[in-house]
Amino acid sequence: MATIDNKDLQIIHKEIESMNKSIEEMKLEMDEAHAKVEKTLSSIKENLFNPHEGLWSETKLNSQFRHETKRWRGIVGTGVVGLIIKQIWDFMKI
């Protein structure tokens, strides 16, 4: 009877070792996956928020360009409307 209990304990011990080994392998796989995610997120962060080359920089430049061209559109638009009105006025005088 003692040998049966001893064999059962050895089987249980091997199963526990196998599970521990699986858990360790899973931890390694998860560490690798987390490292990949961290690397990807850091590259995304760099692409978005880099003050010199990122999307944030491009957005600021685009906003600045729109703000600067807004003034010129008003001036040029007023001139074009004035020329159209002048042409209509001159046409009606004839």
Summary of the structure (lengths in Angstrom):
residues: 94
radius of gyration: 37.0
end to end distance: 125.9
largest distance: 125.9
contacts: 185
relative contact order: 0.04
helix: 93%
strand: 0%
